[in-house]
């Protein structure tokens, strides 16, 4: 039924350093099974270059609902070509416009969040700030 809709957003920021994460070729969990505690939808994933990377290749970041084997609800690729310039933003839109409402990007207040690097290219340098934007579920206007 009619009426304006109101949303609020929360942005989760994670710093991904080269040592222990980007410099590894093996799978690494950045965050494992963190309960968000509110019903929301993953709306967007961005990665901002904070330390210039220097090798060739790329690394994928998977965002999962649940544990390390949970449903992948979004990914973003960190490519040396774009991570080689300070301040560059890699944008990956999910949720709104990328996944249908009611699709896998929805979280209940008891769902957990896992962020991982699967196996891939090791960066010899580099640092990224990962920004995940969550939008609360639609609330009817008062």
C-alpha positions as CSV (number, residue, x, y, z in Angstrom):
1,X,0.0,0.0,0.0
2,X,1.1,3.6,-0.6
3,X,3.2,5.8,1.5
4,X,6.9,6.8,1.4
5,X,9.6,4.3,2.3
6,X,12.4,5.0,4.7
7,X,15.7,3.3,4.8
8,X,18.8,3.5,6.9
9,X,22.2,2.1,5.9
10,X,25.2,0.7,7.8
11,X,28.6,0.5,6.3
12,X,31.1,-2.1,7.5
13,X,34.7,-1.2,6.9
14,X,37.5,-3.8,6.9
15,X,41.2,-3.0,6.2
16,X,42.8,-5.8,4.2
17,X,46.6,-5.6,4.5
18,X,49.1,-7.4,2.3
19,X,50.8,-9.3,5.0
20,X,48.7,-12.3,5.9
21,X,46.0,-11.7,3.4
22,X,46.8,-10.2,0.0
23,X,50.3,-11.7,0.0
24,X,48.9,-15.2,0.5
25,X,47.9,-17.6,-2.3
26,X,45.8,-19.8,0.0
27,X,42.2,-19.3,1.1
28,X,41.9,-16.9,4.0
29,X,38.9,-15.8,6.1
30,X,38.8,-12.1,6.8
31,X,35.7,-12.5,9.0
32,X,34.1,-15.8,10.0
33,X,30.5,-16.2,11.1
34,X,29.9,-12.7,12.5
35,X,26.2,-12.2,13.6
36,X,24.9,-8.9,12.2
37,X,22.0,-8.7,14.7
38,X,19.7,-6.8,12.3
39,X,17.6,-7.7,9.3
40,X,19.1,-6.2,6.2
41,X,20.2,-6.5,2.6
42,X,23.7,-6.3,1.3
43,X,23.4,-3.4,-1.1
44,X,26.9,-2.7,-2.3
45,X,30.5,-3.8,-2.0
46,X,33.4,-1.3,-2.7
47,X,37.1,-1.7,-2.3
48,X,39.3,1.4,-2.0
49,X,43.1,1.2,-2.7
50,X,45.0,2.4,0.4
51,X,48.4,0.9,-0.4
52,X,49.4,0.5,-4.0
53,X,49.7,-3.2,-5.2
54,X,52.6,-4.2,-7.4
55,X,52.3,-7.7,-9.0
56,X,50.1,-9.0,-11.8
57,X,46.8,-10.8,-11.5
58,X,43.8,-10.5,-9.3
59,X,42.1,-11.7,-6.1
60,X,38.4,-12.3,-5.5
61,X,36.7,-11.5,-2.2
62,X,33.6,-13.5,-1.4
63,X,30.9,-12.3,0.9
64,X,28.8,-15.2,2.3
65,X,25.7,-15.5,4.4
66,X,26.6,-18.1,7.0
67,X,29.8,-19.9,7.6
68,X,32.8,-20.4,5.2
69,X,30.6,-22.8,3.2
70,X,27.5,-20.6,3.3
71,X,25.8,-19.0,0.3
72,X,27.9,-16.4,-1.6
73,X,25.8,-13.3,-1.7
74,X,28.3,-11.0,-3.4
75,X,31.9,-10.9,-4.8
76,X,34.3,-8.2,-5.8
77,X,37.6,-8.7,-7.7
78,X,40.7,-6.8,-6.6
79,X,42.8,-6.5,-9.8
80,X,46.3,-5.2,-9.7
81,X,45.5,-3.1,-12.7
82,X,43.1,-1.0,-10.5
83,X,44.8,-1.6,-7.2
84,X,48.0,-0.1,-8.6
85,X,46.7,3.5,-8.1
86,X,46.1,5.0,-4.7
87,X,42.5,5.9,-3.9
88,X,40.9,3.9,-6.8
89,X,37.5,2.5,-5.9
90,X,36.5,-0.9,-7.3
91,X,32.7,-1.1,-7.1
92,X,30.6,-4.2,-7.1
93,X,26.9,-3.6,-6.8
94,X,24.8,-6.4,-5.4
95,X,21.5,-6.5,-3.7
96,X,19.4,-3.7,-5.1
97,X,19.6,-4.0,-8.9
98,X,22.0,-6.9,-8.8
99,X,20.0,-9.5,-7.0
100,X,16.2,-9.6,-6.8
101,X,14.5,-8.5,-3.6
102,X,14.1,-11.7,-1.6
103,X,17.2,-13.1,-3.2
104,X,20.4,-14.3,-1.5
105,X,21.6,-10.9,-0.4
106,X,19.0,-10.7,2.3
107,X,20.0,-11.3,6.0
108,X,17.8,-12.0,9.0
109,X,18.9,-10.7,12.4
110,X,20.3,-14.1,13.3
111,X,22.2,-14.7,10.1
112,X,26.0,-14.6,10.1
113,X,28.4,-12.9,7.7
114,X,31.6,-14.4,6.4
115,X,34.2,-12.6,4.2
116,X,36.8,-14.7,2.5
117,X,39.6,-14.8,-0.1
118,X,39.5,-18.1,-2.0
119,X,42.8,-19.3,-3.4
120,X,44.4,-16.9,-5.9
121,X,47.2,-14.6,-6.9
122,X,49.4,-13.2,-4.2
123,X,50.0,-9.5,-4.2
124,X,53.6,-8.5,-3.3
125,X,52.3,-5.3,-1.8
126,X,49.0,-3.5,-1.5
127,X,46.3,-2.7,1.0
128,X,42.6,-2.3,0.5
129,X,39.7,-0.9,2.5
130,X,36.7,-3.1,1.9
131,X,33.3,-1.3,2.4
132,X,30.1,-3.3,2.7
133,X,26.9,-1.3,2.6
134,X,23.9,-2.9,4.2
135,X,20.4,-1.4,3.9
136,X,17.7,-2.2,6.5
137,X,14.5,-3.9,5.4
138,X,11.8,-1.7,4.0
139,X,9.8,0.2,6.7
140,X,6.5,1.7,5.9
141,X,6.2,5.5,6.3
142,X,4.4,6.8,9.3
